[in-house]
Amino acid sequence: MYSLKLYIEGVEVEMFKEENVMLTSKIQDVKDISKVFTDYSPSFTIPASSVNNNIFTHWYNVDLVGGFDARAKKDATLEINHLPFKTGKVRLNKVNIENGVAVSYNIQFFGLLSSLVDTFKDDYLS
Protein backbone atom coordinates (compact mmCIF):
# COMPACT_ATOMS: atom_id res chain seq x y z
CA MET A 1 0.00 0.00 0.00
CA TYR A 2 1.30 3.44 -0.96
CA SER A 3 0.94 6.58 1.11
CA LEU A 4 0.34 9.68 -1.04
CA LYS A 5 0.76 13.18 0.35
CA LEU A 6 0.11 16.42 -1.48
CA TYR A 7 1.57 19.76 -0.42
CA ILE A 8 0.28 23.06 -1.81
CA GLU A 9 2.74 25.88 -1.24
CA GLY A 10 4.33 23.85 1.57
CA VAL A 11 1.12 23.00 3.43
CA GLU A 12 0.02 19.35 3.59
CA VAL A 13 -3.42 18.83 2.07
CA GLU A 14 -5.89 16.57 3.86
CA MET A 15 -7.18 13.87 1.52
CA PHE A 16 -10.14 11.51 1.54
CA LYS A 17 -8.93 8.06 2.61
CA GLU A 18 -10.82 6.32 -0.20
CA GLU A 19 -9.82 8.80 -2.95
CA ASN A 20 -7.65 7.30 -5.70
CA VAL A 21 -5.26 9.69 -7.43
CA MET A 22 -3.86 8.57 -10.78
CA LEU A 23 -0.83 10.25 -12.33
CA THR A 24 -0.05 10.16 -16.04
CA SER A 25 3.36 11.07 -17.42
CA LYS A 26 3.78 12.14 -21.06
CA ILE A 27 6.32 14.16 -23.00
CA GLN A 28 5.90 14.76 -26.70
CA ASP A 29 7.47 17.02 -29.34
CA VAL A 30 9.60 19.53 -27.40
CA LYS A 31 10.19 21.52 -30.60
CA ASP A 32 6.62 22.78 -30.33
CA ILE A 33 6.16 24.07 -26.78
CA SER A 34 2.39 24.16 -27.14
CA LYS A 35 2.42 20.37 -27.63
CA VAL A 36 4.64 19.46 -24.68
CA PHE A 37 2.81 17.12 -22.36
CA THR A 38 3.81 16.52 -18.79
CA ASP A 39 2.80 14.71 -15.65
CA TYR A 40 -0.81 15.33 -14.75
CA SER A 41 -3.63 13.81 -12.80
CA PRO A 42 -7.30 13.63 -13.64
CA SER A 43 -9.19 15.94 -11.32
CA PHE A 44 -9.78 14.55 -7.84
CA THR A 45 -11.68 15.65 -4.76
CA ILE A 46 -10.38 16.66 -1.36
CA PRO A 47 -12.50 17.45 1.70
CA ALA A 48 -13.24 20.98 2.85
CA SER A 49 -11.50 20.40 6.18
CA SER A 50 -10.15 23.21 8.35
CA VAL A 51 -6.64 22.69 6.90
CA ASN A 52 -7.86 22.69 3.28
CA ASN A 53 -10.15 25.67 3.94
CA ASN A 54 -7.08 27.60 5.12
CA ILE A 55 -5.24 26.72 1.89
CA PHE A 56 -8.15 27.89 -0.28
CA THR A 57 -8.95 30.93 1.90
CA HIS A 58 -11.54 33.25 0.39
CA TRP A 59 -11.39 31.51 -3.01
CA TYR A 60 -14.74 33.08 -3.87
CA ASN A 61 -13.46 36.68 -3.62
CA VAL A 62 -10.45 37.45 -5.83
CA ASP A 63 -10.50 41.11 -4.71
CA LEU A 64 -9.31 40.23 -1.20
CA VAL A 65 -5.61 40.66 -0.57
CA GLY A 66 -4.04 37.34 0.43
CA GLY A 67 -7.03 35.25 -0.63
CA PHE A 68 -6.70 32.19 -2.85
CA ASP A 69 -6.72 33.09 -6.55
CA ALA A 70 -8.32 30.15 -8.39
CA ARG A 71 -7.26 31.65 -11.74
CA ALA A 72 -3.60 30.83 -11.04
CA LYS A 73 -1.95 27.45 -10.53
CA LYS A 74 -0.22 27.03 -7.18
CA ASP A 75 3.09 25.30 -6.42
CA ALA A 76 2.63 21.72 -5.30
CA THR A 77 4.64 18.63 -4.37
CA LEU A 78 3.61 14.98 -4.33
CA GLU A 79 5.21 12.50 -1.94
CA ILE A 80 4.85 8.74 -2.04
CA ASN A 81 5.72 6.88 1.15
CA HIS A 82 7.27 10.09 2.57
CA LEU A 83 9.69 10.45 -0.38
CA PRO A 84 9.49 13.38 -2.84
CA PHE A 85 7.92 12.12 -6.09
CA LYS A 86 6.85 15.02 -8.33
CA THR A 87 6.91 18.79 -8.21
CA GLY A 88 4.42 20.84 -10.16
CA LYS A 89 1.32 22.96 -9.92
CA VAL A 90 -2.22 22.47 -8.66
CA ARG A 91 -5.30 24.10 -10.13
CA LEU A 92 -8.58 24.52 -8.27
CA ASN A 93 -11.33 23.43 -10.69
CA LYS A 94 -14.43 23.85 -8.57
CA VAL A 95 -15.82 23.92 -5.07
CA ASN A 96 -18.80 21.80 -4.04
CA ILE A 97 -21.11 23.80 -1.79
CA GLU A 98 -24.05 22.59 0.28
CA ASN A 99 -26.21 24.98 2.29
CA GLY A 100 -23.78 27.83 1.62
CA VAL A 101 -20.76 25.94 3.03
CA ALA A 102 -17.91 24.34 1.09
CA VAL A 103 -17.91 20.54 1.50
CA SER A 104 -15.17 19.58 -0.97
CA TYR A 105 -12.70 20.95 -3.50
CA ASN A 106 -12.03 19.53 -6.95
CA ILE A 107 -8.36 19.99 -7.93
CA GLN A 108 -5.91 18.79 -10.59
CA PHE A 109 -2.12 18.30 -10.47
CA PHE A 110 0.19 19.26 -13.36
CA GLY A 111 3.94 18.64 -13.64
CA LEU A 112 6.42 21.49 -14.09
CA LEU A 113 6.56 21.24 -17.88
CA SER A 114 3.00 22.53 -18.04
CA SER A 115 4.37 25.91 -17.02
CA LEU A 116 6.51 26.22 -20.20
CA VAL A 117 3.58 27.55 -22.22
CA ASP A 118 2.71 29.92 -19.35
CA THR A 119 6.34 31.08 -19.15
CA PHE A 120 6.90 31.69 -22.86
CA LYS A 121 3.32 32.80 -23.74
CA ASP A 122 3.68 34.73 -27.03
CA ASP A 123 7.50 34.59 -27.20
CA TYR A 124 9.12 32.68 -30.05
CA LEU A 125 12.24 30.54 -30.01
CA SER A 126 14.50 30.46 -33.04
C-alpha positions as CSV (number, residue, x, y, z in Angstrom):
1,M,0.0,0.0,0.0
2,Y,1.3,3.4,-1.0
3,S,0.9,6.6,1.1
4,L,0.3,9.7,-1.0
5,K,0.8,13.2,0.4
6,L,0.1,16.4,-1.5
7,Y,1.6,19.8,-0.4
8,I,0.3,23.1,-1.8
9,E,2.7,25.9,-1.2
10,G,4.3,23.9,1.6
11,V,1.1,23.0,3.4
12,E,0.0,19.3,3.6
13,V,-3.4,18.8,2.1
14,E,-5.9,16.6,3.9
15,M,-7.2,13.9,1.5
16,F,-10.1,11.5,1.5
17,K,-8.9,8.1,2.6
18,E,-10.8,6.3,-0.2
19,E,-9.8,8.8,-2.9
20,N,-7.6,7.3,-5.7
21,V,-5.3,9.7,-7.4
22,M,-3.9,8.6,-10.8
23,L,-0.8,10.3,-12.3
24,T,-0.1,10.2,-16.0
25,S,3.4,11.1,-17.4
26,K,3.8,12.1,-21.1
27,I,6.3,14.2,-23.0
28,Q,5.9,14.8,-26.7
29,D,7.5,17.0,-29.3
30,V,9.6,19.5,-27.4
31,K,10.2,21.5,-30.6
32,D,6.6,22.8,-30.3
33,I,6.2,24.1,-26.8
34,S,2.4,24.2,-27.1
35,K,2.4,20.4,-27.6
36,V,4.6,19.5,-24.7
37,F,2.8,17.1,-22.4
38,T,3.8,16.5,-18.8
39,D,2.8,14.7,-15.6
40,Y,-0.8,15.3,-14.7
41,S,-3.6,13.8,-12.8
42,P,-7.3,13.6,-13.6
43,S,-9.2,15.9,-11.3
44,F,-9.8,14.6,-7.8
45,T,-11.7,15.6,-4.8
46,I,-10.4,16.7,-1.4
47,P,-12.5,17.5,1.7
48,A,-13.2,21.0,2.9
49,S,-11.5,20.4,6.2
50,S,-10.2,23.2,8.3
51,V,-6.6,22.7,6.9
52,N,-7.9,22.7,3.3
53,N,-10.2,25.7,3.9
54,N,-7.1,27.6,5.1
55,I,-5.2,26.7,1.9
56,F,-8.2,27.9,-0.3
57,T,-8.9,30.9,1.9
58,H,-11.5,33.3,0.4
59,W,-11.4,31.5,-3.0
60,Y,-14.7,33.1,-3.9
61,N,-13.5,36.7,-3.6
62,V,-10.4,37.5,-5.8
63,D,-10.5,41.1,-4.7
64,L,-9.3,40.2,-1.2
65,V,-5.6,40.7,-0.6
66,G,-4.0,37.3,0.4
67,G,-7.0,35.3,-0.6
68,F,-6.7,32.2,-2.9
69,D,-6.7,33.1,-6.6
70,A,-8.3,30.1,-8.4
71,R,-7.3,31.6,-11.7
72,A,-3.6,30.8,-11.0
73,K,-1.9,27.5,-10.5
74,K,-0.2,27.0,-7.2
75,D,3.1,25.3,-6.4
76,A,2.6,21.7,-5.3
77,T,4.6,18.6,-4.4
78,L,3.6,15.0,-4.3
79,E,5.2,12.5,-1.9
80,I,4.8,8.7,-2.0
81,N,5.7,6.9,1.2
82,H,7.3,10.1,2.6
83,L,9.7,10.4,-0.4
84,P,9.5,13.4,-2.8
85,F,7.9,12.1,-6.1
86,K,6.8,15.0,-8.3
87,T,6.9,18.8,-8.2
88,G,4.4,20.8,-10.2
89,K,1.3,23.0,-9.9
90,V,-2.2,22.5,-8.7
91,R,-5.3,24.1,-10.1
92,L,-8.6,24.5,-8.3
93,N,-11.3,23.4,-10.7
94,K,-14.4,23.8,-8.6
95,V,-15.8,23.9,-5.1
96,N,-18.8,21.8,-4.0
97,I,-21.1,23.8,-1.8
98,E,-24.0,22.6,0.3
99,N,-26.2,25.0,2.3
100,G,-23.8,27.8,1.6
101,V,-20.8,25.9,3.0
102,A,-17.9,24.3,1.1
103,V,-17.9,20.5,1.5
104,S,-15.2,19.6,-1.0
105,Y,-12.7,20.9,-3.5
106,N,-12.0,19.5,-6.9
107,I,-8.4,20.0,-7.9
108,Q,-5.9,18.8,-10.6
109,F,-2.1,18.3,-10.5
110,F,0.2,19.3,-13.4
111,G,3.9,18.6,-13.6
112,L,6.4,21.5,-14.1
113,L,6.6,21.2,-17.9
114,S,3.0,22.5,-18.0
115,S,4.4,25.9,-17.0
116,L,6.5,26.2,-20.2
117,V,3.6,27.6,-22.2
118,D,2.7,29.9,-19.4
119,T,6.3,31.1,-19.2
120,F,6.9,31.7,-22.9
121,K,3.3,32.8,-23.7
122,D,3.7,34.7,-27.0
123,D,7.5,34.6,-27.2
124,Y,9.1,32.7,-30.1
125,L,12.2,30.5,-30.0
126,S,14.5,30.5,-33.0
